[in-house]
Amino acid sequence: MPFIDSKVSVKITPEQEIELKTRLGQAISLIPGKSENWLMTGFEDEYHLYFRGDNSVPMAYIEVRLFGSSNREAFSRMTAEITKIFGEVLGIAPDHMYIKYSATPDWGWNGSNF
């Protein structure tokens, strides 16, 4: 049950959104036991982000939330892939992205919790 939520300072075209969704769907398998079958994604473009007091360059804040326990090695691989995806699709430099991971043992779906 992963959810990847992104806030980016640039405009996302419909084509870019599809590419991001597709590539994130492939990348989520870098985390053991996770697949696109359960992945939910969210995109918030033209978000007002400031980094180092500046907002003149493209930037992103991305959260990866998932059911289960954390896996630092998998998260490191996922960070590299997310950085690549958002760089190639939206032109955001790696040093202008923050990526946060949250794992939880409690996750609700379909009227009940796992």
OpenMM code with the backbone's topology and positions (N, CA, C; nanometers):
from openmm import Vec3, app, unit

residues = "MET PRO PHE ILE ASP SER LYS VAL SER VAL LYS ILE THR PRO GLU GLN GLU ILE GLU LEU LYS THR ARG LEU GLY GLN ALA ILE SER LEU ILE PRO GLY LYS SER GLU ASN TRP LEU MET THR GLY PHE GLU ASP GLU TYR HIS LEU TYR PHE ARG GLY ASP ASN SER VAL PRO MET ALA TYR ILE GLU VAL ARG LEU PHE GLY SER SER ASN ARG GLU ALA PHE SER ARG MET THR ALA GLU ILE THR LYS ILE PHE GLY GLU VAL LEU GLY ILE ALA PRO ASP HIS MET TYR ILE LYS TYR SER ALA THR PRO ASP TRP GLY TRP ASN GLY SER ASN PHE".split()
positions = [
    Vec3(0.0817, -0.1184, 0.0000),
    Vec3(0.0000, 0.0000, 0.0000),
    Vec3(0.0863, 0.1250, 0.0000),
    Vec3(0.1671, 0.1465, -0.1007),
    Vec3(0.2455, 0.2699, -0.1022),
    Vec3(0.1663, 0.3870, -0.1602),
    Vec3(0.2039, 0.5056, -0.1125),
    Vec3(0.1499, 0.6304, -0.1657),
    Vec3(0.2673, 0.7236, -0.1887),
    Vec3(0.2812, 0.7727, -0.3099),
    Vec3(0.3856, 0.8697, -0.3413),
    Vec3(0.3164, 1.0016, -0.3717),
    Vec3(0.3430, 1.0987, -0.2870),
    Vec3(0.2825, 1.2313, -0.2972),
    Vec3(0.3921, 1.3305, -0.3328),
    Vec3(0.3685, 1.4121, -0.4340),
    Vec3(0.4715, 1.5078, -0.4745),
    Vec3(0.4150, 1.6478, -0.4865),
    Vec3(0.4946, 1.7404, -0.4403),
    Vec3(0.4671, 1.8821, -0.4547),
    Vec3(0.5845, 1.9394, -0.5334),
    Vec3(0.5560, 1.9969, -0.6489),
    Vec3(0.6624, 2.0507, -0.7331),
    Vec3(0.6322, 2.1964, -0.7663),
    Vec3(0.7373, 2.2732, -0.7880),
    Vec3(0.7200, 2.4157, -0.8128),
    Vec3(0.6898, 2.4479, -0.9584),
    Vec3(0.6974, 2.3496, -1.0450),
    Vec3(0.6755, 2.3720, -1.1878),
    Vec3(0.5390, 2.3192, -1.2312),
    Vec3(0.4949, 2.3611, -1.3475),
    Vec3(0.3712, 2.3122, -1.4074),
    Vec3(0.3947, 2.1707, -1.4605),
    Vec3(0.2998, 2.0817, -1.4384),
    Vec3(0.3070, 1.9452, -1.4922),
    Vec3(0.2019, 1.9343, -1.6023),
    Vec3(0.2464, 1.8985, -1.7224),
    Vec3(0.1525, 1.8772, -1.8320),
    Vec3(0.0848, 1.7406, -1.8124),
    Vec3(-0.0287, 1.7185, -1.8775),
    Vec3(-0.0922, 1.5859, -1.8679),
    Vec3(0.0021, 1.4734, -1.9132),
    Vec3(0.0816, 1.4985, -2.0153),
    Vec3(0.1751, 1.3960, -2.0645),
    Vec3(0.2832, 1.3678, -1.9607),
    Vec3(0.3343, 1.4715, -1.8963),
    Vec3(0.4355, 1.4528, -1.7927),
    Vec3(0.3777, 1.3774, -1.6726),
    Vec3(0.2534, 1.4069, -1.6382),
    Vec3(0.1905, 1.3377, -1.5258),
    Vec3(0.1794, 1.1879, -1.5544),
    Vec3(0.1403, 1.1537, -1.6749),
    Vec3(0.1312, 1.0113, -1.7127),
    Vec3(0.2695, 0.9466, -1.7069),
    Vec3(0.3711, 1.0168, -1.7558),
    Vec3(0.5070, 0.9610, -1.7523),
    Vec3(0.5545, 0.9438, -1.6081),
    Vec3(0.5301, 1.0422, -1.5231),
    Vec3(0.5684, 1.0308, -1.3825),
    Vec3(0.4976, 0.9123, -1.3172),
    Vec3(0.3668, 0.9023, -1.3378),
    Vec3(0.2876, 0.7939, -1.2790),
    Vec3(0.3384, 0.6579, -1.3247),
    Vec3(0.3675, 0.6471, -1.4538),
    Vec3(0.4149, 0.5211, -1.5103),
    Vec3(0.5518, 0.4829, -1.4549),
    Vec3(0.6430, 0.5780, -1.4528),
    Vec3(0.7782, 0.5490, -1.4061),
    Vec3(0.7837, 0.5240, -1.2558),
    Vec3(0.7025, 0.5952, -1.1790),
    Vec3(0.6948, 0.5671, -1.0354),
    Vec3(0.6346, 0.4291, -1.0117),
    Vec3(0.5406, 0.3894, -1.0962),
    Vec3(0.4816, 0.2564, -1.0878),
    Vec3(0.5838, 0.1462, -1.1095),
    Vec3(0.6804, 0.1722, -1.1954),
    Vec3(0.7887, 0.0763, -1.2174),
    Vec3(0.8881, 0.0805, -1.1016),
    Vec3(0.9185, 0.2004, -1.0537),
    Vec3(1.0204, 0.2186, -0.9503),
    Vec3(0.9797, 0.1606, -0.8154),
    Vec3(0.8510, 0.1582, -0.7851),
    Vec3(0.8077, 0.1143, -0.6525),
    Vec3(0.8498, -0.0297, -0.6237),
    Vec3(0.8747, -0.1076, -0.7270),
    Vec3(0.9186, -0.2462, -0.7064),
    Vec3(1.0601, -0.2543, -0.6478),
    Vec3(1.1300, -0.1418, -0.6397),
    Vec3(1.2610, -0.1397, -0.5734),
    Vec3(1.2476, -0.1628, -0.4232),
    Vec3(1.1277, -0.1422, -0.3722),
    Vec3(1.0998, -0.1700, -0.2309),
    Vec3(1.0367, -0.3088, -0.2244),
    Vec3(1.1009, -0.4033, -0.1573),
    Vec3(1.0504, -0.5411, -0.1543),
    Vec3(0.9037, -0.5488, -0.1124),
    Vec3(0.8287, -0.6280, -0.1885),
    Vec3(0.6891, -0.6517, -0.1584),
    Vec3(0.5935, -0.5444, -0.2082),
    Vec3(0.6451, -0.4422, -0.2750),
    Vec3(0.5597, -0.3341, -0.3235),
    Vec3(0.5489, -0.3415, -0.4757),
    Vec3(0.4306, -0.3029, -0.5269),
    Vec3(0.4103, -0.3062, -0.6711),
    Vec3(0.3132, -0.1960, -0.7115),
    Vec3(0.3056, -0.1728, -0.8397),
    Vec3(0.2145, -0.0717, -0.8928),
    Vec3(0.0686, -0.1086, -0.8663),
    Vec3(0.0411, -0.2377, -0.8473),
    Vec3(-0.0968, -0.2819, -0.8236),
    Vec3(-0.1606, -0.2137, -0.7031),
    Vec3(-0.0800, -0.1716, -0.6054),
    Vec3(-0.1323, -0.1072, -0.4852),
    Vec3(-0.0853, 0.0371, -0.4722),
    Vec3(-0.0134, 0.0882, -0.5695),
    Vec3(0.0434, 0.2228, -0.5613),
    Vec3(-0.0605, 0.3304, -0.5907),
    Vec3(-0.0649, 0.4298, -0.5051),
    Vec3(-0.1438, 0.5505, -0.5289),
    Vec3(-0.0436, 0.6655, -0.5422),
    Vec3(-0.0659, 0.7538, -0.6385),
    Vec3(0.0218, 0.8690, -0.6576),
    Vec3(-0.0600, 0.9972, -0.6524),
    Vec3(0.0035, 1.1040, -0.6098),
    Vec3(-0.0586, 1.2351, -0.6071),
    Vec3(0.0403, 1.3387, -0.6564),
    Vec3(-0.0076, 1.4340, -0.7349),
    Vec3(0.0786, 1.5378, -0.7918),
    Vec3(0.0175, 1.6745, -0.7653),
    Vec3(0.0944, 1.7607, -0.7048),
    Vec3(0.0525, 1.8985, -0.6823),
    Vec3(0.1569, 1.9873, -0.7499),
    Vec3(0.1184, 2.0467, -0.8627),
    Vec3(0.2144, 2.1292, -0.9364),
    Vec3(0.1976, 2.2774, -0.9029),
    Vec3(0.2934, 2.3546, -0.9481),
    Vec3(0.2991, 2.4990, -0.9226),
    Vec3(0.2830, 2.5303, -0.7733),
    Vec3(0.3412, 2.4433, -0.6915),
    Vec3(0.3388, 2.4586, -0.5465),
    Vec3(0.4441, 2.5615, -0.5075),
    Vec3(0.4128, 2.6454, -0.4120),
    Vec3(0.5063, 2.7501, -0.3692),
    Vec3(0.6088, 2.6910, -0.2735),
    Vec3(0.7241, 2.6551, -0.3276),
    Vec3(0.8334, 2.5997, -0.2489),
    Vec3(0.9498, 2.6986, -0.2473),
    Vec3(1.0156, 2.7070, -0.1341),
    Vec3(1.1373, 2.7868, -0.1206),
    Vec3(1.2446, 2.6966, -0.0635),
    Vec3(1.3645, 2.7066, -0.1166),
    Vec3(1.4772, 2.6317, -0.0644),
    Vec3(1.5940, 2.7286, -0.0534),
    Vec3(1.6536, 2.7325, 0.0653),
    Vec3(1.7595, 2.8297, 0.0932),
    Vec3(1.7091, 2.9727, 0.0729),
    Vec3(1.5804, 2.9940, 0.0986),
    Vec3(1.5215, 3.1262, 0.0859),
    Vec3(1.4929, 3.1703, -0.0557),
    Vec3(1.5041, 3.0785, -0.1512),
    Vec3(1.4897, 3.1124, -0.2931),
    Vec3(1.3856, 3.0219, -0.3580),
    Vec3(1.3129, 3.0758, -0.4548),
    Vec3(1.2187, 2.9930, -0.5302),
    Vec3(1.2329, 3.0137, -0.6811),
    Vec3(1.3534, 3.0496, -0.7251),
    Vec3(1.3740, 3.0830, -0.8664),
    Vec3(1.4086, 2.9634, -0.9546),
    Vec3(1.4270, 2.8462, -0.8954),
    Vec3(1.4591, 2.7271, -0.9752),
    Vec3(1.3588, 2.6174, -0.9437),
    Vec3(1.3394, 2.5223, -1.0355),
    Vec3(1.2472, 2.4112, -1.0092),
    Vec3(1.2905, 2.3301, -0.8872),
    Vec3(1.1924, 2.2892, -0.8060),
    Vec3(1.2213, 2.2068, -0.6888),
    Vec3(1.1026, 2.1174, -0.6567),
    Vec3(1.1288, 2.0193, -0.5704),
    Vec3(1.0247, 1.9224, -0.5368),
    Vec3(1.0386, 1.8749, -0.3930),
    Vec3(0.9230, 1.8458, -0.3339),
    Vec3(0.9149, 1.7762, -0.2061),
    Vec3(0.8296, 1.6527, -0.2314),
    Vec3(0.8856, 1.5361, -0.2051),
    Vec3(0.8198, 1.4099, -0.2383),
    Vec3(0.8133, 1.3235, -0.1125),
    Vec3(0.6963, 1.2671, -0.0866),
    Vec3(0.6796, 1.1765, 0.0266),
    Vec3(0.6425, 1.0382, -0.0240),
    Vec3(0.7102, 0.9383, 0.0300),
    Vec3(0.6792, 0.7990, 0.0005),
    Vec3(0.6304, 0.7377, 0.1310),
    Vec3(0.5034, 0.7017, 0.1340),
    Vec3(0.4436, 0.6425, 0.2535),
    Vec3(0.4057, 0.4986, 0.2207),
    Vec3(0.4296, 0.4099, 0.3166),
    Vec3(0.3957, 0.2713, 0.2886),
    Vec3(0.3610, 0.1935, 0.4133),
    Vec3(0.2865, 0.0889, 0.3893),
    Vec3(0.2479, -0.0053, 0.4930),
    Vec3(0.3623, -0.1026, 0.5124),
    Vec3(0.4027, -0.1215, 0.6364),
    Vec3(0.5103, -0.2155, 0.6652),
    Vec3(0.6196, -0.1492, 0.7454),
    Vec3(0.7372, -0.2064, 0.7374),
    Vec3(0.8510, -0.1526, 0.8107),
    Vec3(0.9479, -0.0853, 0.7136),
    Vec3(1.0381, -0.0069, 0.7686),
    Vec3(1.1303, 0.0650, 0.6816),
    Vec3(1.2447, -0.0250, 0.6372),
    Vec3(1.3028, 0.0106, 0.5245),
    Vec3(1.4114, -0.0655, 0.4639),
    Vec3(1.5078, 0.0362, 0.4032),
    Vec3(1.6100, 0.0718, 0.4778),
    Vec3(1.7008, 0.1801, 0.4373),
    Vec3(1.7670, 0.1549, 0.3023),
    Vec3(1.8080, 0.0327, 0.2762),
    Vec3(1.8724, 0.0029, 0.1478),
    Vec3(1.7755, 0.0242, 0.0315),
    Vec3(1.6554, -0.0250, 0.0467),
    Vec3(1.5543, -0.0076, -0.0579),
    Vec3(1.5190, 0.1396, -0.0740),
    Vec3(1.5104, 0.2121, 0.0365),
    Vec3(1.4791, 0.3549, 0.0291),
    Vec3(1.5911, 0.4295, -0.0434),
    Vec3(1.7148, 0.3903, -0.0230),
    Vec3(1.8271, 0.4534, -0.0938),
    Vec3(1.8165, 0.4307, -0.2442),
    Vec3(1.7831, 0.3091, -0.2838),
    Vec3(1.7656, 0.2804, -0.4267),
    Vec3(1.6479, 0.3598, -0.4828),
    Vec3(1.5414, 0.3695, -0.4041),
    Vec3(1.4225, 0.4432, -0.4468),
    Vec3(1.4536, 0.5922, -0.4612),
    Vec3(1.5319, 0.6475, -0.3695),
    Vec3(1.5701, 0.7886, -0.3789),
    Vec3(1.6453, 0.8153, -0.5084),
    Vec3(1.7392, 0.7289, -0.5426),
    Vec3(1.8139, 0.7461, -0.6671),
    Vec3(1.7200, 0.7448, -0.7875),
    Vec3(1.6232, 0.6548, -0.7871),
    Vec3(1.5309, 0.6432, -0.9006),
    Vec3(1.4332, 0.7613, -0.9058),
    Vec3(1.3799, 0.8010, -0.7922),
    Vec3(1.2894, 0.9166, -0.7896),
    Vec3(1.3617, 1.0419, -0.8373),
    Vec3(1.4836, 1.0601, -0.7909),
    Vec3(1.5644, 1.1746, -0.8322),
    Vec3(1.5830, 1.1743, -0.9838),
    Vec3(1.6130, 1.0584, -1.0389),
    Vec3(1.6302, 1.0452, -1.1840),
    Vec3(1.4995, 1.0782, -1.2572),
    Vec3(1.3895, 1.0226, -1.2109),
    Vec3(1.2599, 1.0423, -1.2768),
    Vec3(1.2207, 1.1901, -1.2788),
    Vec3(1.2218, 1.2547, -1.1633),
    Vec3(1.1800, 1.3940, -1.1573),
    Vec3(1.2798, 1.4855, -1.2287),
    Vec3(1.4061, 1.4453, -1.2332),
    Vec3(1.5045, 1.5216, -1.3088),
    Vec3(1.4799, 1.5135, -1.4580),
    Vec3(1.4583, 1.3913, -1.5068),
    Vec3(1.4386, 1.3728, -1.6505),
    Vec3(1.3044, 1.4274, -1.6987),
    Vec3(1.1994, 1.4097, -1.6219),
    Vec3(1.0657, 1.4498, -1.6668),
    Vec3(1.0400, 1.5989, -1.6450),
    Vec3(1.0841, 1.6517, -1.5303),
    Vec3(1.0507, 1.7902, -1.4966),
    Vec3(1.1707, 1.8848, -1.4897),
    Vec3(1.2902, 1.8317, -1.5073),
    Vec3(1.4086, 1.9172, -1.5062),
    Vec3(1.4460, 1.9684, -1.3681),
    Vec3(1.4133, 1.8925, -1.2645),
    Vec3(1.4459, 1.9336, -1.1280),
    Vec3(1.5796, 1.8714, -1.0890),
    Vec3(1.6719, 1.9557, -1.0458),
    Vec3(1.8052, 1.9098, -1.0072),
    Vec3(1.7994, 1.8280, -0.8786),
    Vec3(1.8847, 1.7273, -0.8657),
    Vec3(1.8841, 1.6427, -0.7455),
    Vec3(1.9023, 1.7209, -0.6158),
    Vec3(1.9775, 1.8297, -0.6202),
    Vec3(2.0014, 1.9063, -0.4981),
    Vec3(1.8892, 2.0056, -0.4667),
    Vec3(1.7797, 1.9948, -0.5425),
    Vec3(1.6614, 2.0762, -0.5144),
    Vec3(1.5385, 1.9877, -0.4913),
    Vec3(1.5633, 1.8675, -0.4379),
    Vec3(1.4562, 1.7743, -0.4028),
    Vec3(1.4784, 1.7244, -0.2612),
    Vec3(1.3703, 1.7181, -0.1872),
    Vec3(1.3684, 1.6453, -0.0610),
    Vec3(1.2746, 1.5266, -0.0811),
    Vec3(1.3164, 1.4108, -0.0307),
    Vec3(1.2337, 1.2907, -0.0391),
    Vec3(1.2233, 1.2331, 0.1017),
    Vec3(1.1008, 1.2188, 0.1485),
    Vec3(1.0759, 1.1687, 0.2835),
    Vec3(1.0088, 1.0323, 0.2750),
    Vec3(1.0504, 0.9426, 0.3637),
    Vec3(0.9916, 0.8085, 0.3715),
    Vec3(0.9224, 0.7905, 0.5057),
    Vec3(0.8049, 0.7304, 0.5025),
    Vec3(0.7311, 0.6979, 0.6240),
    Vec3(0.6741, 0.5576, 0.6077),
    Vec3(0.7061, 0.4716, 0.7040),
    Vec3(0.6500, 0.3366, 0.7048),
    Vec3(0.5638, 0.3232, 0.8300),
    Vec3(0.4505, 0.2575, 0.8175),
    Vec3(0.3590, 0.2426, 0.9304),
    Vec3(0.3037, 0.1001, 0.9365),
    Vec3(0.2817, 0.0500, 1.0587),
    Vec3(0.2187, -0.0815, 1.0716),
    Vec3(0.0662, -0.0743, 1.0609),
    Vec3(0.0118, 0.0463, 1.0535),
    Vec3(-0.1335, 0.0656, 1.0480),
    Vec3(-0.1719, 0.1315, 0.9164),
    Vec3(-0.2571, 0.0657, 0.8404),
    Vec3(-0.2988, 0.1190, 0.7109),
    Vec3(-0.4412, 0.0733, 0.6856),
    Vec3(-0.5284, 0.1663, 0.6530),
    Vec3(-0.6674, 0.1324, 0.6273),
    Vec3(-0.6979, 0.1288, 0.4791),
    Vec3(-0.7864, 0.0375, 0.4427),
    Vec3(-0.8313, 0.0239, 0.3036),
    Vec3(-0.9614, -0.0550, 0.3028),
    Vec3(-1.0506, -0.0149, 0.2193),
    Vec3(-1.1736, -0.0900, 0.1952),
    Vec3(-1.2560, -0.1106, 0.3238),
    Vec3(-1.2566, -0.0082, 0.4102),
    Vec3(-1.3395, -0.0129, 0.5292),
    Vec3(-1.2797, -0.0814, 0.6495),
    Vec3(-1.1539, -0.1260, 0.6404),
    Vec3(-1.0892, -0.1878, 0.7564),
    Vec3(-0.9381, -0.1627, 0.7516),
    Vec3(-0.8691, -0.2075, 0.8540),
    Vec3(-0.7236, -0.1905, 0.8604),
    Vec3(-0.6525, -0.3240, 0.8408),
    Vec3(-0.5341, -0.3114, 0.7873),
    Vec3(-0.4480, -0.4306, 0.7735),
    Vec3(-0.3819, -0.4588, 0.9043),
] * unit.nanometer
topology = app.Topology()
chain = topology.addChain("A")
for resn in residues:
    res = topology.addResidue(resn, chain)
    for name in ("N", "CA", "C"):
        topology.addAtom(name, app.Element.getBySymbol(name[0]), res)
